[in-house]
Amino acid sequence: MVTAHDVEMRTPLPPSFYLRDAAIVARELLGAVLMHDDGAQVVSGRIIETEAYLGPHDPASHSAAGRTARTWHMFGPPGTAYVYFIYGMHWCVNAVTGDEGYGSAVLIRALAPLAGLEVMRARRPKARTDASLCDGPGKLCAALGITRAHDGLMLTGASPLTIYEGPPVPDDGVVIGPRIGISKAVDWPLRFCIAPQRQTSA
């Protein structure tokens, strides 16, 4: 059983980790640990699914429309949290990648819960199993208590929201496919998932 202390002892991923192509970062974020420590509660999960949004040339990326009030932090320094609202009900969290001002990011799509399960269950009472607490981008934000208040924070260890290094995931444990929930560039193979049989190891 992974405890909050185990997670806290890991090393935050540095800005240089994110200063690369979004597809590379999306693949290498698999196995890393996303943690929210608000000073009273610690909740975390292992990243098991991501999607890359490559920048202004990617028609499915928010940055394709340019920098707006909503997308402001998507153009921030590498390692910035870009949090946005969808469908009038869900928050989604991304890690900004590449050069500052470019506008590429990785959407965190799913986690395997690690620490703070009781808190997650209270925040997501309709989840039938622990595995379903964080099995979607909106669900994981609800479970971890991520909101617009976290938009623009650094994920590199200097804020309540941090991504820590995790055990590497071998290529034969990764499934790559098209992104989902979009209407443009739907065939681009930019969704990365840890194979189900490997998702519970940490």
Backbone as CSV, one residue per row, in Angstrom:
resi,resn,N_x,N_y,N_z,CA_x,CA_y,CA_z,C_x,C_y,C_z
1,MET,0.843,-1.201,0.000,0.000,0.000,0.000,0.876,1.248,0.000
2,VAL,0.664,2.147,-0.964,1.437,3.380,-1.036,0.831,4.414,-0.106
3,THR,1.629,4.999,0.758,1.152,6.007,1.697,1.493,7.401,1.204
4,ALA,0.895,8.412,1.853,1.208,9.799,1.512,2.689,10.070,1.727
5,HIS,3.263,9.479,2.775,4.686,9.683,3.037,5.536,9.148,1.889
6,ASP,5.166,7.997,1.350,5.908,7.430,0.225,5.907,8.390,-0.955
7,VAL,4.749,8.988,-1.211,4.641,9.917,-2.329,5.489,11.155,-2.083
8,GLU,5.428,11.665,-0.850,6.162,12.887,-0.533,7.674,12.704,-0.661
9,MET,8.153,11.467,-0.518,9.577,11.210,-0.591,10.094,11.137,-2.022
10,ARG,9.195,11.169,-2.990,9.621,11.112,-4.378,10.152,12.476,-4.814
11,THR,10.792,12.505,-5.973,11.403,13.723,-6.491,10.477,14.405,-7.491
12,PRO,10.183,15.705,-7.305,9.351,16.399,-8.291,10.031,16.424,-9.663
13,LEU,9.249,16.264,-10.713,9.800,16.379,-12.057,10.166,17.844,-12.301
14,PRO,11.368,18.127,-12.791,11.830,19.510,-12.962,11.288,20.153,-14.235
15,PRO,11.404,21.474,-14.350,10.948,22.143,-15.577,11.569,21.567,-16.840
16,SER,12.826,21.120,-16.756,13.485,20.569,-17.949,12.770,19.329,-18.477
17,PHE,12.081,18.598,-17.604,11.333,17.426,-18.050,10.254,17.833,-19.046
18,TYR,9.628,18.977,-18.799,8.517,19.446,-19.625,8.975,20.251,-20.839
19,LEU,10.244,20.610,-20.883,10.750,21.448,-21.969,11.059,20.585,-23.193
20,ARG,10.065,19.822,-23.610,10.205,18.919,-24.740,8.882,18.845,-25.491
21,ASP,8.890,18.132,-26.589,7.678,17.926,-27.372,6.588,17.293,-26.500
22,ALA,5.352,17.748,-26.683,4.247,17.281,-25.841,4.046,15.775,-25.931
23,ALA,4.255,15.191,-27.107,4.062,13.748,-27.252,5.077,12.971,-26.426
24,ILE,6.305,13.451,-26.381,7.335,12.785,-25.575,6.995,12.888,-24.100
25,VAL,6.588,14.076,-23.670,6.237,14.273,-22.268,5.021,13.421,-21.897
26,ALA,4.039,13.366,-22.791,2.839,12.573,-22.514,3.189,11.110,-22.275
27,ARG,4.077,10.586,-23.102,4.502,9.186,-22.929,5.267,9.000,-21.614
28,GLU,6.153,9.926,-21.298,7.016,9.759,-20.137,6.345,10.152,-18.820
29,LEU,5.196,10.804,-18.888,4.437,11.069,-17.656,3.746,9.815,-17.133
30,LEU,3.597,8.805,-17.966,2.990,7.567,-17.497,3.838,6.981,-16.371
31,GLY,3.190,6.681,-15.273,3.887,6.158,-14.106,4.249,7.216,-13.085
32,ALA,4.248,8.497,-13.493,4.523,9.579,-12.546,3.340,9.743,-11.590
33,VAL,3.543,10.503,-10.516,2.521,10.652,-9.477,2.082,12.109,-9.374
34,LEU,0.794,12.333,-9.546,0.198,13.659,-9.357,-0.331,13.740,-7.935
35,MET,0.119,14.759,-7.189,-0.291,14.907,-5.800,-0.818,16.306,-5.541
36,HIS,-1.891,16.384,-4.759,-2.424,17.661,-4.275,-2.349,17.659,-2.760
37,ASP,-1.589,18.596,-2.228,-1.437,18.770,-0.787,-1.906,20.178,-0.445
38,ASP,-3.103,20.284,0.124,-3.661,21.600,0.424,-3.322,22.068,1.832
39,GLY,-2.413,21.339,2.496,-2.017,21.695,3.847,-2.795,20.953,4.907
40,ALA,-3.953,20.429,4.534,-4.774,19.666,5.473,-4.940,18.219,5.032
41,GLN,-4.973,18.016,3.714,-5.185,16.685,3.160,-4.221,16.451,1.999
42,VAL,-3.760,15.220,1.880,-2.890,14.830,0.777,-3.599,13.749,-0.033
43,VAL,-3.764,13.997,-1.315,-4.353,13.010,-2.215,-3.435,12.873,-3.426
44,SER,-3.330,11.657,-3.946,-2.436,11.456,-5.071,-2.853,10.243,-5.887
45,GLY,-2.334,10.190,-7.101,-2.582,9.042,-7.958,-1.481,8.897,-8.986
46,ARG,-1.279,7.672,-9.417,-0.306,7.372,-10.465,-0.927,7.674,-11.818
47,ILE,-0.231,8.397,-12.660,-0.737,8.762,-13.982,-0.734,7.526,-14.875
48,ILE,-1.919,7.165,-15.371,-2.024,5.977,-16.214,-2.547,6.283,-17.617
49,GLU,-2.964,7.516,-17.860,-3.439,7.878,-19.204,-3.221,9.368,-19.443
50,THR,-2.715,9.701,-20.627,-2.446,11.089,-20.994,-2.814,11.319,-22.456
51,GLU,-2.928,12.584,-22.820,-3.090,12.977,-24.220,-2.211,14.182,-24.497
52,ALA,-1.553,14.182,-25.643,-0.695,15.303,-26.021,-1.448,16.258,-26.947
53,TYR,-1.284,17.539,-26.698,-1.799,18.604,-27.562,-0.596,19.441,-27.985
54,LEU,-0.276,19.378,-29.272,1.058,19.711,-29.761,1.366,21.184,-29.926
55,GLY,0.353,22.035,-29.925,0.617,23.456,-30.099,-0.303,24.077,-31.128
56,PRO,-0.004,25.290,-31.579,-0.921,26.020,-32.462,-1.190,25.350,-33.800
57,HIS,-0.303,24.445,-34.236,-0.547,23.739,-35.499,-1.452,22.529,-35.322
58,ASP,-1.800,22.205,-34.083,-2.669,21.079,-33.766,-4.104,21.603,-33.688
59,PRO,-4.969,21.251,-34.642,-6.317,21.827,-34.654,-7.169,21.440,-33.450
60,ALA,-6.785,20.401,-32.716,-7.533,19.998,-31.524,-7.047,20.704,-30.273
61,SER,-5.961,21.449,-30.385,-5.385,22.126,-29.222,-6.062,23.463,-28.979
62,HIS,-6.260,23.812,-27.716,-6.823,25.128,-27.385,-5.950,26.256,-27.904
63,SER,-4.656,26.017,-28.033,-3.750,27.077,-28.471,-3.908,27.418,-29.943
64,ALA,-4.637,26.590,-30.696,-4.839,26.867,-32.128,-5.594,28.174,-32.335
65,ALA,-6.381,28.596,-31.345,-7.151,29.834,-31.436,-6.388,31.028,-30.883
66,GLY,-5.148,30.800,-30.431,-4.360,31.881,-29.865,-4.543,32.011,-28.367
67,ARG,-3.803,32.921,-27.791,-3.843,33.108,-26.337,-5.051,33.938,-25.941
68,THR,-5.845,33.393,-25.034,-7.038,34.068,-24.541,-7.002,34.063,-23.015
69,ALA,-7.994,34.684,-22.397,-8.053,34.671,-20.938,-8.153,33.239,-20.424
70,ARG,-8.906,32.396,-21.138,-9.082,31.009,-20.706,-7.795,30.214,-20.859
71,THR,-7.089,30.420,-21.964,-5.913,29.593,-22.275,-4.598,30.241,-21.856
72,TRP,-4.666,31.326,-21.110,-3.477,32.113,-20.811,-2.316,31.257,-20.309
73,HIS,-2.586,30.380,-19.363,-1.503,29.616,-18.744,-1.043,28.432,-19.588
74,MET,-1.767,28.115,-20.656,-1.286,27.084,-21.575,-0.022,27.559,-22.290
75,PHE,0.173,28.862,-22.330,1.347,29.447,-22.966,2.435,29.791,-21.944
76,GLY,2.293,29.296,-20.742,3.239,29.611,-19.678,4.509,28.797,-19.750
77,PRO,5.344,28.888,-18.726,6.601,28.141,-18.682,6.347,26.636,-18.619
78,PRO,7.297,25.837,-19.096,7.131,24.381,-19.004,6.992,23.931,-17.557
79,GLY,6.008,23.053,-17.335,5.735,22.593,-15.977,4.615,23.356,-15.293
80,THR,3.976,24.284,-16.013,2.831,25.026,-15.478,1.577,24.157,-15.541
81,ALA,0.706,24.290,-14.569,-0.602,23.634,-14.616,-1.561,24.502,-15.413
82,TYR,-2.171,23.921,-16.427,-3.216,24.594,-17.195,-4.528,23.885,-16.873
83,VAL,-5.419,24.579,-16.161,-6.683,23.998,-15.714,-7.836,24.748,-16.392
84,TYR,-8.728,23.989,-16.999,-9.867,24.626,-17.677,-11.157,23.878,-17.363
85,PHE,-12.279,24.536,-17.656,-13.615,24.034,-17.350,-14.279,23.556,-18.632
86,ILE,-14.934,22.384,-18.599,-15.634,21.888,-19.788,-17.054,21.453,-19.424
87,TYR,-17.921,21.533,-20.418,-19.314,21.092,-20.291,-20.042,21.764,-19.130
88,GLY,-19.508,22.869,-18.659,-20.140,23.582,-17.570,-20.154,22.842,-16.244
89,MET,-19.292,21.792,-16.117,-19.341,21.000,-14.879,-18.022,20.357,-14.483
90,HIS,-17.037,20.251,-15.361,-15.822,19.505,-15.047,-14.570,20.349,-15.228
91,TRP,-13.619,20.183,-14.300,-12.285,20.753,-14.467,-11.380,19.705,-15.088
92,CYS,-10.401,20.156,-15.876,-9.393,19.275,-16.463,-8.019,19.901,-16.208
93,VAL,-7.032,19.074,-15.891,-5.699,19.583,-15.595,-4.696,19.086,-16.640
94,ASN,-3.842,19.998,-17.061,-2.809,19.726,-18.049,-1.457,20.181,-17.528
95,ALA,-0.409,19.591,-18.059,0.954,20.044,-17.801,1.476,20.729,-19.059
96,VAL,1.858,21.980,-18.938,2.364,22.738,-20.083,3.748,22.217,-20.476
97,THR,3.967,22.111,-21.778,5.228,21.586,-22.294,5.850,22.561,-23.283
98,GLY,7.091,22.276,-23.658,7.764,23.087,-24.670,8.146,24.470,-24.180
99,ASP,8.516,25.308,-25.119,8.966,26.659,-24.791,7.832,27.526,-24.277
100,GLU,8.140,28.421,-23.350,7.161,29.386,-22.890,6.652,30.207,-24.070
101,GLY,5.331,30.375,-24.135,4.731,31.145,-25.206,4.292,30.312,-26.397
102,TYR,4.631,29.022,-26.395,4.300,28.192,-27.569,2.870,27.661,-27.512
103,GLY,2.454,27.115,-26.383,1.080,26.659,-26.255,0.863,25.172,-26.491
104,SER,1.739,24.334,-25.973,1.516,22.887,-26.031,1.374,22.351,-24.612
105,ALA,0.659,21.240,-24.475,0.396,20.718,-23.133,-0.012,19.260,-23.199
106,VAL,-0.005,18.633,-22.043,-0.436,17.239,-21.901,-1.622,17.193,-20.946
107,LEU,-2.719,16.656,-21.420,-3.896,16.450,-20.575,-3.707,15.184,-19.743
108,ILE,-3.896,15.297,-18.439,-3.867,14.125,-17.567,-5.268,13.522,-17.605
109,ARG,-5.400,12.335,-18.191,-6.716,11.751,-18.423,-7.161,10.784,-17.333
110,ALA,-6.240,10.097,-16.681,-6.651,9.126,-15.667,-5.515,8.839,-14.704
111,LEU,-5.897,8.492,-13.477,-4.954,8.133,-12.425,-5.370,6.809,-11.797
112,ALA,-4.394,6.114,-11.241,-4.658,5.004,-10.325,-4.478,5.563,-8.926
113,PRO,-5.521,5.638,-8.110,-5.421,6.273,-6.786,-4.338,5.647,-5.915
114,LEU,-3.626,6.511,-5.186,-2.568,6.055,-4.290,-2.845,6.461,-2.849
115,ALA,-2.815,7.752,-2.570,-2.979,8.249,-1.205,-4.246,9.086,-1.096
116,GLY,-4.859,9.058,0.085,-6.038,9.875,0.342,-7.319,9.311,-0.235
117,LEU,-7.432,7.982,-0.262,-8.622,7.376,-0.866,-9.916,7.755,-0.149
118,GLU,-9.867,7.899,1.170,-11.087,8.266,1.893,-11.573,9.650,1.476
119,VAL,-10.614,10.556,1.248,-10.967,11.901,0.789,-11.565,11.829,-0.609
120,MET,-10.938,11.032,-1.474,-11.453,10.888,-2.840,-12.863,10.315,-2.844
121,ARG,-13.094,9.306,-2.012,-14.426,8.687,-1.959,-15.476,9.696,-1.504
122,ALA,-15.123,10.545,-0.561,-16.059,11.563,-0.086,-16.356,12.593,-1.179
123,ARG,-15.356,12.895,-1.983,-15.540,13.879,-3.047,-16.268,13.291,-4.256
124,ARG,-16.180,11.968,-4.421,-16.832,11.305,-5.551,-17.689,10.144,-5.048
125,PRO,-18.750,10.452,-4.319,-19.564,9.402,-3.697,-20.261,8.480,-4.694
126,LYS,-20.397,8.906,-5.941,-21.070,8.067,-6.931,-20.137,7.030,-7.569
127,ALA,-18.842,7.142,-7.296,-17.895,6.169,-7.848,-18.150,4.811,-7.208
128,ARG,-18.313,3.796,-8.014,-18.663,2.470,-7.498,-17.449,1.701,-6.992
129,THR,-16.288,1.997,-7.541,-15.064,1.307,-7.121,-13.947,2.330,-6.972
130,ASP,-12.901,1.965,-6.253,-11.752,2.863,-6.127,-11.099,3.095,-7.482
131,ALA,-11.105,2.081,-8.347,-10.499,2.230,-9.663,-11.216,3.281,-10.502
132,SER,-12.506,3.508,-10.222,-13.273,4.480,-11.001,-13.254,5.879,-10.400
133,LEU,-12.529,6.075,-9.307,-12.458,7.397,-8.690,-11.823,8.424,-9.608
134,CYS,-10.822,7.994,-10.374,-10.015,8.930,-11.173,-9.871,8.463,-12.611
135,ASP,-10.879,7.762,-13.155,-10.742,7.196,-14.494,-11.279,8.102,-15.597
136,GLY,-11.046,9.379,-15.441,-11.406,10.375,-16.442,-10.849,11.710,-16.006
137,PRO,-10.617,12.638,-16.945,-9.988,13.918,-16.576,-10.806,14.754,-15.611
138,GLY,-12.133,14.767,-15.776,-12.973,15.499,-14.842,-13.080,14.803,-13.503
139,LYS,-13.133,13.472,-13.538,-13.236,12.689,-12.306,-11.993,12.850,-11.438
140,LEU,-10.826,12.823,-12.054,-9.601,12.935,-11.247,-9.472,14.314,-10.624
141,CYS,-9.915,15.337,-11.348,-9.863,16.677,-10.753,-10.824,16.781,-9.579
142,ALA,-11.998,16.183,-9.703,-12.942,16.190,-8.587,-12.371,15.427,-7.399
143,ALA,-11.773,14.256,-7.657,-11.239,13.434,-6.583,-10.073,14.097,-5.863
144,LEU,-9.241,14.814,-6.625,-8.066,15.462,-6.034,-8.354,16.891,-5.588
145,GLY,-9.548,17.405,-5.860,-9.884,18.764,-5.466,-9.190,19.826,-6.290
146,ILE,-8.985,19.544,-7.583,-8.323,20.493,-8.487,-9.371,21.373,-9.151
147,THR,-9.167,22.697,-9.083,-10.109,23.666,-9.654,-9.332,24.777,-10.364
148,ARG,-10.073,25.778,-10.803,-9.451,26.939,-11.461,-8.416,27.600,-10.564
149,ALA,-8.542,27.454,-9.260,-7.579,28.047,-8.326,-6.168,27.518,-8.567
150,HIS,-6.049,26.366,-9.223,-4.739,25.773,-9.469,-4.193,26.120,-10.849
151,ASP,-4.984,26.801,-11.658,-4.536,27.211,-12.992,-3.356,28.171,-12.862
152,GLY,-2.254,27.845,-13.516,-1.076,28.705,-13.480,-0.056,28.343,-12.419
153,LEU,-0.381,27.399,-11.527,0.602,26.949,-10.546,1.675,26.109,-11.226
154,MET,2.855,26.069,-10.624,3.914,25.211,-11.140,3.757,23.812,-10.549
155,LEU,3.945,22.819,-11.400,3.829,21.420,-10.999,5.163,20.841,-10.538
156,THR,6.157,21.696,-10.405,7.540,21.255,-10.206,8.002,21.265,-8.752
157,GLY,7.059,21.374,-7.811,7.420,21.231,-6.409,7.283,22.474,-5.561
158,ALA,6.872,23.583,-6.145,6.778,24.831,-5.382,5.335,25.252,-5.130
159,SER,4.384,24.333,-5.278,2.980,24.664,-5.080,2.259,23.456,-4.498
160,PRO,0.993,23.608,-4.119,0.253,22.466,-3.571,0.039,21.332,-4.568
161,LEU,0.176,21.632,-5.867,-0.051,20.640,-6.916,1.294,20.286,-7.546
162,THR,1.682,19.012,-7.444,3.015,18.595,-7.869,2.949,17.268,-8.611
163,ILE,3.806,17.114,-9.615,3.976,15.817,-10.267,5.360,15.289,-9.915
164,TYR,5.369,14.088,-9.347,6.607,13.441,-8.911,7.003,12.332,-9.872
165,GLU,8.294,12.081,-9.928,8.754,10.977,-10.755,8.211,9.664,-10.216
166,GLY,7.999,8.726,-11.109,7.506,7.419,-10.722,8.314,6.339,-11.401
167,PRO,7.987,5.092,-11.178,8.713,4.003,-11.821,8.511,4.063,-13.335
168,PRO,9.560,3.854,-14.106,9.411,3.891,-15.562,8.484,2.794,-16.055
169,VAL,7.770,3.088,-17.123,6.867,2.117,-17.732,7.480,1.651,-19.046
170,PRO,7.793,0.371,-19.195,8.406,-0.111,-20.435,7.463,0.033,-21.624
171,ASP,8.036,0.112,-22.796,7.232,0.310,-24.000,6.185,-0.783,-24.195
172,ASP,6.510,-2.004,-23.790,5.528,-3.074,-23.988,4.376,-3.000,-23.001
173,GLY,4.435,-2.033,-22.087,3.342,-1.811,-21.150,2.517,-0.590,-21.491
174,VAL,2.743,-0.011,-22.681,2.059,1.222,-23.081,1.205,0.974,-24.322
175,VAL,-0.013,1.492,-24.279,-0.923,1.426,-25.420,-1.060,2.838,-25.989
176,ILE,-0.869,2.983,-27.295,-0.949,4.286,-27.951,-2.110,4.266,-28.939
177,GLY,-2.915,5.323,-28.909,-4.051,5.387,-29.819,-4.486,6.813,-30.065
178,PRO,-5.588,7.011,-30.788,-6.082,8.365,-31.074,-6.699,9.002,-29.840
179,ARG,-6.671,10.323,-29.804,-7.299,11.066,-28.719,-8.816,10.908,-28.806
180,ILE,-9.485,11.106,-27.681,-10.938,10.945,-27.646,-11.597,12.231,-27.149
181,GLY,-12.887,12.360,-27.437,-13.635,13.528,-26.978,-13.327,14.799,-27.749
182,ILE,-12.775,14.655,-28.956,-12.455,15.813,-29.788,-13.097,15.625,-31.157
183,SER,-13.125,16.696,-31.952,-13.739,16.622,-33.280,-12.757,16.917,-34.410
184,LYS,-11.525,17.311,-34.054,-10.518,17.617,-35.063,-9.273,16.771,-34.817
185,ALA,-8.581,16.420,-35.910,-7.370,15.595,-35.816,-7.628,14.362,-34.957
186,VAL,-8.776,13.738,-35.197,-9.199,12.624,-34.355,-8.358,11.363,-34.557
187,ASP,-7.621,11.308,-35.650,-6.844,10.096,-35.923,-5.390,10.197,-35.474
188,TRP,-4.986,11.332,-34.920,-3.592,11.476,-34.496,-3.333,10.576,-33.285
189,PRO,-2.290,9.753,-33.322,-2.036,8.810,-32.225,-1.313,9.464,-31.050
190,LEU,-2.063,10.233,-30.271,-1.456,11.035,-29.205,-2.047,10.756,-27.829
191,ARG,-2.744,9.618,-27.699,-3.228,9.193,-26.390,-2.375,8.019,-25.919
192,PHE,-1.873,8.135,-24.692,-0.946,7.143,-24.140,-1.544,6.557,-22.867
193,CYS,-1.598,5.243,-22.780,-2.191,4.571,-21.621,-1.262,3.462,-21.138
194,ILE,-1.201,3.291,-19.831,-0.549,2.100,-19.294,-1.508,0.932,-19.505
195,ALA,-1.000,-0.174,-20.016,-1.834,-1.361,-20.230,-2.498,-1.756,-18.926
196,PRO,-3.756,-2.190,-18.974,-4.515,-2.472,-17.738,-3.797,-3.390,-16.756
197,GLN,-3.099,-4.390,-17.259,-2.454,-5.345,-16.348,-1.284,-4.731,-15.594
198,ARG,-0.831,-3.538,-16.001,0.295,-2.892,-15.336,-0.117,-1.673,-14.514
199,GLN,-1.386,-1.337,-14.506,-1.826,-0.080,-13.897,-1.767,-0.056,-12.381
200,THR,-1.777,-1.183,-11.749,-1.814,-1.199,-10.287,-0.439,-1.205,-9.644
201,SER,0.632,-1.405,-10.435,1.978,-1.402,-9.857,2.449,0.023,-9.659
202,ALA,3.227,0.280,-8.610,3.705,1.640,-8.337,5.099,1.592,-7.778
